[in-house]
Amino acid sequence: CQDELYAVTANGHALVHFTFFEETGALHFHEVMHGKSVSVPLDGTGPSYTANFSNSDSENIRAVKHGDVLVETDTDFFRVVAHGSDGSRALVTFHAHFTVNANGETTVQLETDRLVCT
């Protein structure tokens, strides 16, 4: 919501999980992150922000047709809620999803981005 440069410091936790199914060659991957950040304007003007963020990535992949084609479903979510030292607020969300079928064709593809500044 600001057009100046910020120094961002973030702390959080992440969990990453892989499962490989040897009998089918399928791979399941899931990553979840949560944390907090502080953003301070580099030139000293404008508000500082404190924020909470979360990120999630989930993928299912398997080889078909003797390994010639990868079938995949991928879903990503990202969300930040930031509070400015001047009382302003910012909400950032991102959601993406795609699916590739056994013919190698993308059958579903979507992406939504949202930025709300108050």
C-alpha positions as a Markdown table, in Angstrom:
| # | Residue | x | y | z |
|---|---|---|---|---|
| 1 | Cys | 0.0 | 0.0 | 0.0 |
| 2 | Gln | 3.1 | 2.2 | 0.1 |
| 3 | Asp | 5.4 | 2.9 | -2.8 |
| 4 | Glu | 8.6 | 3.3 | -0.8 |
| 5 | Leu | 11.2 | 0.6 | -0.1 |
| 6 | Tyr | 11.0 | -1.3 | 3.2 |
| 7 | Ala | 13.4 | -3.4 | 5.2 |
| 8 | Val | 11.5 | -6.6 | 6.2 |
| 9 | Thr | 12.4 | -8.9 | 9.0 |
| 10 | Ala | 10.4 | -12.1 | 9.3 |
| 11 | Asn | 10.3 | -15.0 | 11.8 |
| 12 | Gly | 8.2 | -18.1 | 11.5 |
| 13 | His | 7.8 | -21.8 | 11.5 |
| 14 | Ala | 7.5 | -24.2 | 8.6 |
| 15 | Leu | 6.5 | -27.8 | 8.2 |
| 16 | Val | 7.4 | -29.8 | 5.1 |
| 17 | His | 6.1 | -33.3 | 4.4 |
| 18 | Phe | 6.9 | -35.6 | 1.5 |
| 19 | Thr | 5.2 | -39.0 | 1.0 |
| 20 | Phe | 6.3 | -41.2 | -1.9 |
| 21 | Phe | 4.1 | -44.2 | -2.8 |
| 22 | Glu | 6.5 | -46.7 | -4.4 |
| 23 | Glu | 3.8 | -49.0 | -5.7 |
| 24 | Thr | 2.2 | -46.2 | -7.8 |
| 25 | Gly | 5.1 | -43.8 | -8.2 |
| 26 | Ala | 3.0 | -41.0 | -6.7 |
| 27 | Leu | 4.5 | -38.2 | -4.7 |
| 28 | His | 2.6 | -36.0 | -2.2 |
| 29 | Phe | 4.2 | -32.8 | -1.0 |
| 30 | His | 2.8 | -30.4 | 1.5 |
| 31 | Glu | 4.3 | -27.3 | 3.1 |
| 32 | Val | 2.8 | -24.9 | 5.6 |
| 33 | Met | 4.4 | -21.8 | 7.0 |
| 34 | His | 3.2 | -19.3 | 9.6 |
| 35 | Gly | 5.0 | -16.3 | 11.0 |
| 36 | Lys | 5.2 | -12.6 | 11.9 |
| 37 | Ser | 7.1 | -9.8 | 10.2 |
| 38 | Val | 8.1 | -6.2 | 10.8 |
| 39 | Ser | 8.6 | -3.8 | 7.9 |
| 40 | Val | 10.4 | -0.4 | 8.4 |
| 41 | Pro | 10.7 | 2.2 | 5.6 |
| 42 | Leu | 14.3 | 2.5 | 4.5 |
| 43 | Asp | 14.1 | 6.3 | 4.2 |
| 44 | Gly | 12.5 | 6.7 | 7.6 |
| 45 | Thr | 9.3 | 8.2 | 6.3 |
| 46 | Gly | 5.9 | 6.5 | 6.2 |
| 47 | Pro | 4.5 | 4.0 | 8.6 |
| 48 | Ser | 6.1 | 0.8 | 9.9 |
| 49 | Tyr | 4.1 | -2.4 | 9.6 |
| 50 | Thr | 3.7 | -5.5 | 11.8 |
| 51 | Ala | 2.2 | -8.5 | 10.1 |
| 52 | Asn | 1.1 | -12.1 | 10.4 |
| 53 | Phe | 1.5 | -14.3 | 7.4 |
| 54 | Ser | 0.7 | -17.8 | 6.3 |
| 55 | Asn | 1.6 | -19.8 | 3.2 |
| 56 | Ser | 0.5 | -23.3 | 2.0 |
| 57 | Asp | 1.7 | -25.4 | -0.9 |
| 58 | Ser | 0.1 | -28.8 | -1.7 |
| 59 | Glu | 1.1 | -31.0 | -4.6 |
| 60 | Asn | 0.2 | -34.5 | -5.8 |
| 61 | Ile | 2.3 | -35.8 | -8.7 |
| 62 | Arg | 2.5 | -39.2 | -10.4 |
| 63 | Ala | 3.9 | -40.5 | -13.6 |
| 64 | Val | 1.6 | -42.2 | -16.2 |
| 65 | Lys | 2.0 | -43.7 | -19.6 |
| 66 | His | 5.3 | -45.5 | -18.7 |
| 67 | Gly | 6.7 | -42.2 | -17.2 |
| 68 | Asp | 6.1 | -40.1 | -20.3 |
| 69 | Val | 3.5 | -37.9 | -18.7 |
| 70 | Leu | 3.3 | -36.3 | -15.2 |
| 71 | Val | -0.2 | -36.0 | -13.8 |
| 72 | Glu | -0.2 | -33.2 | -11.2 |
| 73 | Thr | -2.5 | -31.2 | -8.9 |
| 74 | Asp | -1.0 | -28.1 | -7.3 |
| 75 | Thr | -2.7 | -25.6 | -4.9 |
| 76 | Asp | -1.0 | -22.6 | -3.3 |
| 77 | Phe | -2.4 | -20.1 | -0.7 |
| 78 | Phe | -0.6 | -17.0 | 0.7 |
| 79 | Arg | -2.1 | -14.5 | 3.1 |
| 80 | Val | -0.7 | -11.4 | 5.0 |
| 81 | Val | -2.5 | -9.1 | 7.4 |
| 82 | Ala | -0.4 | -6.0 | 8.2 |
| 83 | His | -1.1 | -3.2 | 10.7 |
| 84 | Gly | 0.6 | 0.2 | 10.1 |
| 85 | Ser | 2.0 | 2.4 | 12.9 |
| 86 | Asp | -0.4 | 5.1 | 11.5 |
| 87 | Gly | -3.5 | 3.0 | 11.9 |
| 88 | Ser | -3.5 | 1.8 | 8.3 |
| 89 | Arg | -4.1 | -1.9 | 7.4 |
| 90 | Ala | -3.2 | -4.0 | 4.5 |
| 91 | Leu | -4.5 | -7.4 | 3.4 |
| 92 | Val | -2.7 | -9.5 | 0.7 |
| 93 | Thr | -4.0 | -12.8 | -0.5 |
| 94 | Phe | -2.9 | -15.1 | -3.3 |
| 95 | His | -4.5 | -18.4 | -4.4 |
| 96 | Ala | -3.3 | -20.5 | -7.4 |
| 97 | His | -4.4 | -23.9 | -8.5 |
| 98 | Phe | -3.7 | -26.1 | -11.6 |
| 99 | Thr | -4.4 | -29.7 | -12.6 |
| 100 | Val | -2.7 | -31.6 | -15.4 |
| 101 | Asn | -4.5 | -34.8 | -16.6 |
| 102 | Ala | -3.2 | -38.1 | -17.9 |
| 103 | Asn | -3.1 | -36.6 | -21.5 |
| 104 | Gly | -0.7 | -33.9 | -20.3 |
| 105 | Glu | -3.4 | -31.3 | -20.7 |
| 106 | Thr | -4.0 | -28.5 | -18.2 |
| 107 | Thr | -7.6 | -29.0 | -17.3 |
| 108 | Val | -7.9 | -26.5 | -14.4 |
| 109 | Gln | -5.9 | -23.3 | -14.0 |
| 110 | Leu | -6.7 | -20.3 | -11.8 |
| 111 | Glu | -4.9 | -17.5 | -10.0 |
| 112 | Thr | -6.4 | -14.8 | -7.8 |
| 113 | Asp | -4.5 | -11.9 | -6.2 |
| 114 | Arg | -6.0 | -9.4 | -3.8 |
| 115 | Leu | -4.6 | -6.3 | -2.1 |
| 116 | Val | -6.8 | -4.3 | 0.2 |
| 117 | Cys | -5.5 | -1.1 | 1.8 |
| 118 | Thr | -7.4 | 0.8 | 4.5 |
